[in-house]
Amino acid sequence: MIRLASWIIGSLVVAALAAWLISLPGTLTLEVAGYRMQPRLGAAIFLFMLVALLVIVLWAIIRRIITAPRAIAQRNRQRRHLQGVDALSDAVVALQAGDPARARSLARDAQARLPGNAAAKLLEARADLALGDMPAAREHYRALIASEKTAVAALTGLYDQARAQNREDAALVFARKTLALAPGSAWAADAVFDDLARRGQWAEAVAMVNAEPANNREDRARKRRRQAVIETARAREAENSDPLVALDHASTALKLLPDFVPAALIAARIHINRGETRKAMSLLRRIWRSTGHPDVAALYSHAQPGASAVDRLKRLREIIDVPPPHRSAGTALARAAIDAYDWPLARNALAPFVGPEATQGVASLMAEIEEGQNGDHGKAREWLARAVQAPRDPAWTADGLVSDEWEPVSPVTGRLDAFEWKVPVTLSSRSVATLPAQSSAEAALPLAPAQNPT
């Protein structure tokens, strides 16, 4: 309704203006080629406006005719561009959907319609890689390295190709080049760092970790842990050759992670070997209170070299009460009591843990107790049979492997900080067979064997 009223008002205004122009007084004399015209002033103005309008319309038509080829070409280019973009989009979808052949065909179509488009070239190279056409993929990637815009993406593709062909050295070269061009590239930094960790080049590895940015709490915690693991690896490596240097590295690791058991064990062993028994015991007591790790208890009982089994048991009673607060404490105390022939104490230490959920370690220790205290071979065999089906005890585990002691990297994947203290899920042919009742720290101690309580 408002639009109709506006149109009517506008029409009336235009008609009034035209009537006013026509009614203007005066005449205008025009002489053209011997002809004389004397229209009224208003009519002359109206005719002039009409002629101007006709000229404008005529020029627009002529201009449209002149520029028609260029406009047609531009529309064709726009259509080809849109078709190329659609082909590129479909190629991405096809590659993601697991159809690399169609993705490569669409990528080539996109390149034909979008000459010089780097995304289309990268997509074709990625499709070649997915199809297993390694020579074609390599040629595409090498052609893209020359451009600063696509160099990092091309190196990423070459890295993936080298990994797919198990050419680890070549993959590392591409990762290092990428890191030189783009220091913030996460995958390249991880690849170079993993290689340093695999090779045990700890100084370079810790330098990389120190240079990493840490923008939030999680990043800072992750950085501290990696630094602590590397420092512990350096301490482990130097423990026998240079104990003081190893102690410095272990102390640095404990400053980063105060409850890191592997670093604490190394530091405590060095203190023990240097005759600094009190320092070792103080450190082990603190770690035991926070972790309850059986390796810590085993090393604590051996803090005094040459001590008898009875002395080791007395020392362990300083940190473990009866009944023990958890299974690790119970098995550690029972082990020490069995070595000291204190059968009642050993039985009492295991009493809270001999139920249906008894582990292999508990069952094996109970077999020793039955045979050693009562000479009951029948019950001992029952406990041993039960140990076969019992749940496993926690151990240092990484990628399905079980180790006697902590290691900084996985022997399978080379991943740093892969070993965890947990119940192993599966056995492996490389797993180390040890008695479940024997602590790994106790097995690795470079100390005198247990003595009879005489």
SEPALO-980067 format. One record per residue (C-alpha): x, y, z. Coordinates in steps of 0.5 Angstrom, whole numbers, plus 2048, in hexadecimal, padded with zeros to 3 digits. Layout:
residues N
XYZ
...
END
This chain:
residues 454
800800800
806805802
8098037FC
8038047F7
80280B7FA
80980D7F9
80980B7F2
80380F7F1
8068157F5
80C8157F0
8088147EA
80581B7EC
80B81E7ED
80E81C7E7
80881E7E3
8088257E6
80F8267E5
80E8247DD
8088297DD
80C82F7E0
81282E7DB
80D82E7D5
8098347D8
8108387D9
80F83F7D5
8148417CF
81683D7C9
81D83A7C7
81F83C7BF
8238367BC
8268367B5
8298307B2
82A82F7AB
8268357A8
8208327AD
81E8377B3
81A8347B9
8178397BE
8148347C3
8128367CA
8178367CF
8148317D3
81382C7CD
81A82E7CB
81D82B7D2
8188257D2
81B8237CB
8228247CD
8218207D3
81E81B7CE
82481B7C9
82981A7CF
8258147D1
8258117CA
82C8127CA
82E80F7D0
8298097CE
82D8087C8
8348097CB
8328037D0
8307FF7CA
8368007C6
83A7FF7CC
8377F97CE
8387F67C7
8407F87C7
8417F57CE
83D7EF7CC
8437EA7CB
8477ED7D1
8417EB7D5
83F7E57D2
8477E37D4
8467E57DB
8407E17DC
8437DB7D9
8497DC7DE
8457DD7E4
8417D77E2
8487D37E1
84A7D57E8
8447D37EB
8447CC7E8
84B7CC7EA
8497CE7F1
8447C87F1
8497C37EE
84E7C57F4
8497C47F9
8467BE7F6
84D7BB7F6
84E7BD7FD
8487B97FF
84A7B37FB
8517B37FE
84E7B3805
8497AE803
84E7A9801
84E7AA7F9
8547AC7F7
8547AA7F0
84E7AF7EF
8517B47F4
8577B47EF
8537B57E9
84F7BB7EC
8557BE7EE
8587BE7E7
8517C17E4
8527C67EA
8597C87E7
8577C87E0
8517CD7E2
8567D17E7
85D7D17E5
8627D37EA
85D7D17F0
8627CE7F5
85C7CA7F9
85B7C67F2
8627C47F1
8637C27F9
85C7BE7F8
85E7BA7F2
8657B87F6
8617B67FC
85D7B27F8
8637AF7F4
8667AD7FB
85F7AA7FD
85F7A67F7
8667A47F8
8697A77F2
86F7A97F5
8737AC7EF
86D7B17ED
86C7B37F4
8747B47F5
8747B87EE
86E7BD7F0
8717BE7F7
8787C07F5
8757C57F0
8717C87F5
8777C97FA
87A7CE7F5
8747D37F8
8747D67FE
86D7D67FF
86C7CE7FE
8737CC801
8717CA808
86B7C6805
86F7C3800
8747C1805
86F7BE809
86D7BA803
8747B7802
8747B580A
86E7B1809
8707AE803
8777AC806
8747A980C
86F7A5808
8757A2804
8797A180B
87E7A6809
87F7A9810
8867AD80E
8827B0809
87C7B280D
8817B5812
8847B980D
87D7BC80B
87B7BD812
8827C1813
8817C580D
87A7C780F
87C7C9816
8817CD813
87C7D180E
8767D1814
8797D081B
8727D081D
8707C9819
86E7C581F
86E7BE81B
8757C0818
8787C2820
8757BB822
8787B781D
87F7BA81E
87E7BA826
87C7B2825
8827B1821
8877B4826
8837B082C
8847AA828
88B7AB827
88C7AD82E
88F7B482C
88C7B7832
8907BE832
88D7BF82C
8867BD82E
8867C1834
8887C7830
8827C682C
87D7C5832
8807CB835
87F7CF82F
8777CD82F
8727D2830
86D7D1836
8677D5836
8637D283B
8637CD841
8627C783D
8687C9838
86C7CB83E
86B7C4842
86D7C083B
8737C483A
8757C3842
8747BB841
8787BB83A
87E7BE83E
87D7BA844
87D7B483F
8837B683B
8877B8842
8867B1844
8887AE83E
88F7B283E
88F7B0846
88E7A8844
8937A983E
8997AC843
8977A8849
89D7A3849
8A27A8845
8A17AE848
89D7AE84F
89D7B5851
89B7B784A
8957B284A
8937B5851
8937BC84E
88E7B9849
88A7B584E
8897BB852
8877C084D
8827BB84B
87F7BA852
87F7C2852
87A7C284C
8767BC84E
8777BB856
8747B4856
8777B1850
8797AA852
87F7A884D
8837AE84E
8827AD856
8857A6855
88B7A8851
88C7AE856
88B7A985C
8907A4859
8957A9858
8957AC85F
8957A5862
89B7A385E
89E7A9860
89D7A7867
8987AD868
8937A886B
88F7AD86F
88D7B2869
88B7AB865
8867A986A
8847B086B
8827B1864
87F7AA863
87B7AB869
8787B1866
8777AD85F
8747A7863
86F7AC866
86C7AF860
86D7A985B
86D7A285F
87179F85A
87479985B
87B79A858
87B7A085D
87A79B863
87F796860
88479B860
88379E866
88479786A
88B797866
88D79E868
89279B86C
897796868
89979086B
893790870
89078A872
889787871
886789878
889790877
886791871
87F78F874
880794879
882799875
87C798871
877798877
87979F878
8757A1872
87079B871
86B79A877
867794878
862793875
86579686F
86179C86C
861799865
863793861
86A79585F
86C797866
869790868
86D78C863
873790864
87378F86C
87178786A
877787866
87C78986B
879785871
87A77F86D
88178086B
882781873
87E77B874
87877F878
87377B876
86D77D87A
86F784878
86F783871
86877F872
865785875
86878A870
86478686A
85E78586E
85A78B86C
85B789864
85A781864
853781862
85078085B
854786858
85B78385A
860785855
866780852
86A784857
86678285D
86577B85B
86C77A85A
86E77D861
869779864
86C772861
872774864
86F77586B
86B76F86B
87276B869
87676E86D
87276F874
86E768874
87276486E
86B76386B
86D762864
865761862
863767864
86976A861
86776785A
86076A85B
86377185C
867770856
86276D852
85D773854
863778852
86377584B
85B77884A
85C77E84F
85C78584C
86378884B
86778D84F
86979484C
86F794849
873799844
86F79883D
87079B837
86C799830
86B792833
872791835
87479083D
87A79283F
87E791846
87F798847
87D79F844
8807A183D
87F7A883A
87D7A6833
8797A0830
87D79A82D
877799828
8757A0826
87B7A5829
8767A982C
8787AD832
8757AC839
8727A6836
8737A183C
86D7A2842
86D79E848
86679A847
863793846
866790840
86078F83B
86478A836
86A786837
870786831
87578282F
87A787831
877788838
87C78683E
87A780842
87A78284A
87777F850
871783851
873784859
87A787857
87A78E856
87E791850
882796854
884790859
88678C853
88A791850
88E793856
895793856
89679185D
89778B861
892785861
88E784867
89178186D
88E77C871
88C77F878
89177D87C
END
